[in-house]
Amino acid sequence: MSPLADVMDRLVPITLFNRGQSSKIFERVKTERELIVLKNNAPTAVILSLDEYRALKEAEEDLCLLQMADERMQGDWRARARPFSELLSEIGIDPDDPLDDVEVEFE
């Protein structure tokens, strides 16, 4: 199937919602990636399945994390790096003190 025919199959006129056929449209979303809603013959919205939406949100989050990692790698992170024991000392934890003796209370 050509890409144009694929897009044409995914078009949904908004009048179908007005005619009470929304349940049929939502059934289609279960088997198709997305549907494009037309209003006055112009695309106005996209309906995604929940799985497709989750996949897009996960991809967006991955991209943000990748961009953050890239920015950090471009920066002068080695000059700011410090030993872990120094960080522990800053917050008042002795790195040589075993944490096994610490009792935690839950209420």
C-alpha contacts under 8 A as a table, 3 or more apart, distances in Angstrom:
res1	aa1	res2	aa2	distance
1	M	5	A	6.38
1	M	6	D	6.58
2	S	5	A	5.27
2	S	6	D	6.26
3	P	6	D	4.98
3	P	7	V	6.31
4	L	7	V	5.19
4	L	8	M	6.18
5	A	8	M	4.96
5	A	9	D	6.20
6	D	9	D	5.28
6	D	10	R	6.65
7	V	10	R	5.21
7	V	11	L	6.71
8	M	11	L	5.48
10	R	32	E	7.99
10	R	34	E	6.98
10	R	35	L	4.82
10	R	36	I	5.89
11	L	35	L	6.00
11	L	36	I	4.84
11	L	37	V	6.04
11	L	38	L	6.77
12	V	16	L	7.33
12	V	25	I	7.94
12	V	35	L	6.63
12	V	36	I	5.87
12	V	37	V	4.80
12	V	38	L	5.94
13	P	16	L	5.87
13	P	17	F	7.90
13	P	37	V	5.70
13	P	38	L	4.71
13	P	39	K	6.36
13	P	41	N	7.61
14	I	17	F	5.47
14	I	18	N	6.79
14	I	37	V	6.01
14	I	38	L	5.68
14	I	39	K	5.60
15	T	18	N	4.84
15	T	19	R	6.18
15	T	39	K	7.99
16	L	19	R	5.05
16	L	20	G	6.55
16	L	21	Q	5.38
16	L	22	S	6.79
17	F	20	G	5.31
17	F	21	Q	5.40
17	F	22	S	5.01
18	N	21	Q	7.47
20	G	23	S	7.74
21	Q	24	K	5.48
21	Q	25	I	6.60
22	S	25	I	4.97
22	S	26	F	6.17
23	S	26	F	5.12
23	S	27	E	6.20
24	K	27	E	5.05
24	K	28	R	6.38
25	I	28	R	5.12
25	I	29	V	6.56
26	F	29	V	5.11
26	F	30	K	6.88
27	E	30	K	5.45
27	E	31	T	7.44
28	R	31	T	5.57
28	R	32	E	6.11
29	V	32	E	4.99
29	V	33	R	6.58
29	V	34	E	6.22
29	V	35	L	6.76
29	V	47	I	7.27
29	V	48	L	6.49
29	V	49	S	5.44
30	K	33	R	7.77
30	K	49	S	6.00
32	E	35	L	7.35
32	E	49	S	7.79
33	R	48	L	6.39
33	R	49	S	6.58
33	R	52	E	6.49
34	E	46	V	6.55
34	E	47	I	5.53
34	E	48	L	4.64
34	E	49	S	6.72
34	E	52	E	7.92
35	L	46	V	5.61
35	L	47	I	5.08
35	L	48	L	6.66
36	I	43	P	6.38
36	I	44	T	7.56
36	I	45	A	5.98
36	I	46	V	4.59
36	I	47	I	6.41
37	V	43	P	5.75
37	V	44	T	5.86
37	V	45	A	5.09
37	V	46	V	5.88
37	V	47	I	7.35
38	L	41	N	5.34
38	L	42	A	5.10
38	L	43	P	4.47
38	L	44	T	5.70
38	L	45	A	7.25
39	K	42	A	5.40
39	K	43	P	6.43
39	K	44	T	6.20
48	L	52	E	6.04
48	L	53	Y	6.00
49	S	52	E	5.20
49	S	53	Y	6.20
50	L	53	Y	5.06
50	L	54	R	6.14
51	D	54	R	5.15
51	D	55	A	6.16
52	E	55	A	5.06
52	E	56	L	6.21
53	Y	56	L	5.15
53	Y	57	K	6.20
54	R	57	K	5.08
54	R	58	E	6.08
55	A	58	E	5.11
55	A	59	A	6.14
56	L	59	A	5.03
56	L	60	E	6.11
57	K	60	E	5.00
57	K	61	E	6.20
58	E	61	E	5.07
58	E	62	D	6.13
59	A	62	D	5.01
59	A	63	L	6.12
60	E	63	L	5.11
60	E	64	C	6.29
61	E	64	C	5.11
61	E	65	L	6.24
62	D	65	L	5.13
62	D	66	L	6.08
63	L	66	L	4.99
63	L	67	Q	6.11
64	C	67	Q	5.11
64	C	68	M	6.19
65	L	68	M	5.05
65	L	69	A	6.12
66	L	69	A	5.08
66	L	70	D	6.09
67	Q	70	D	5.02
67	Q	71	E	6.14
68	M	71	E	5.12
68	M	72	R	6.21
69	A	72	R	5.09
69	A	73	M	6.13
70	D	73	M	5.06
70	D	74	Q	6.19
71	E	74	Q	5.13
71	E	75	G	6.29
72	R	75	G	5.15
72	R	76	D	7.71
72	R	77	W	6.60
73	M	76	D	7.56
73	M	77	W	6.92
76	D	79	A	5.80
76	D	80	R	7.14
77	W	80	R	5.27
77	W	81	A	6.18
78	R	81	A	5.10
82	R	86	E	6.75
82	R	87	L	7.34
83	P	86	E	5.39
83	P	87	L	6.81
84	F	87	L	5.16
84	F	88	L	6.35
85	S	88	L	5.07
85	S	89	S	6.21
85	S	94	D	7.93
85	S	95	P	5.68
86	E	89	S	5.09
86	E	90	E	6.31
87	L	90	E	5.10
87	L	91	I	6.76
88	L	91	I	5.46
88	L	92	G	6.36
88	L	93	I	5.07
88	L	94	D	6.67
88	L	95	P	6.41
89	S	92	G	4.96
89	S	93	I	5.19
89	S	94	D	5.89
89	S	95	P	7.14
90	E	93	I	7.47
93	I	97	D	7.79
94	D	97	D	5.33
95	P	98	P	7.77
98	P	101	D	6.73
99	L	102	V	5.55
